[in-house]
Amino acid sequence: MTPKQKLEMEFGEAIGWTEISLRRQNHAVFRAEMLRFLRKMQAKAHTEFVRREMARRVAERILSRACMPPQPEATLTLEFKRMNRLGYSNIDRRVHIAAMLGRWVQLGKEDSPIVRPFIADTARRLRCVKRGRFKRECMKDIEQAMVRTGMKPG
């Protein structure tokens, strides 16, 4: 096993355990601990690409926690901006975030100016993907997010 593979495996396992151990904490504590975990893991990484990918994965976990119903829009906006600044490593992650935001709007009965443009942009980017099963599955998720936000009739 190469050192890179070993680090990936260690990171994947550690992020899962960290998230589980913090499941009962409020968002502020969760965010602080996840960022502390990220700094610790990034110290072990040798390349900037690996550090950035770790940051993306942690940001996605924090954003998914911010998409839970009791979180206010300010918290969601802050985490969403952080995720956008880091970028997305692939279209699948972008679709996942769009689906979570659609669910946040549906559960929270609250709309945000960032959600609909992001979902529309993700749908536009997904149209550029070649035909196939992957595209069909992703389009189902995007259409469901559009229905949840009222962008498309259900």
Secondary structure as the mmCIF struct_conf table of DSSP 4:
data_model
#
loop_
_struct_conf.conf_type_id
_struct_conf.id
_struct_conf.beg_label_comp_id
_struct_conf.beg_label_asym_id
_struct_conf.beg_label_seq_id
_struct_conf.end_label_comp_id
_struct_conf.end_label_asym_id
_struct_conf.end_label_seq_id
HELX_RH_AL_P HELX_RH_AL_P1 PRO A 3 SER A 21
TURN_TY1_P TURN_TY1_P1 LEU A 22 ARG A 24
BEND BEND1 GLN A 25 GLN A 25
HELX_RH_AL_P HELX_RH_AL_P2 HIS A 27 GLN A 42
TURN_TY1_P TURN_TY1_P2 ALA A 43 LYS A 44
BEND BEND2 THR A 47 THR A 47
HELX_RH_AL_P HELX_RH_AL_P3 GLU A 48 ALA A 66
TURN_TY1_P TURN_TY1_P3 CYS A 67 CYS A 67
BEND BEND3 MET A 68 MET A 68
TURN_TY1_P TURN_TY1_P4 PRO A 69 PRO A 70
BEND BEND4 GLN A 71 GLN A 71
HELX_RH_AL_P HELX_RH_AL_P4 GLU A 73 LEU A 86
BEND BEND5 SER A 89 ASN A 90
HELX_RH_AL_P HELX_RH_AL_P5 ILE A 91 GLY A 108
TURN_TY1_P TURN_TY1_P5 LYS A 109 LYS A 109
TURN_TY1_P TURN_TY1_P6 PRO A 113 ILE A 114
HELX_RH_AL_P HELX_RH_AL_P6 VAL A 115 LEU A 126
TURN_TY1_P TURN_TY1_P7 ARG A 127 CYS A 128
BEND BEND6 VAL A 129 VAL A 129
HELX_LH_PP_P HELX_LH_PP_P1 LYS A 130 LYS A 130
BEND BEND7 ARG A 131 GLY A 132
HELX_RH_AL_P HELX_RH_AL_P7 ARG A 133 THR A 149
TURN_TY1_P TURN_TY1_P8 GLY A 150 GLY A 150
BEND BEND8 MET A 151 LYS A 152
#
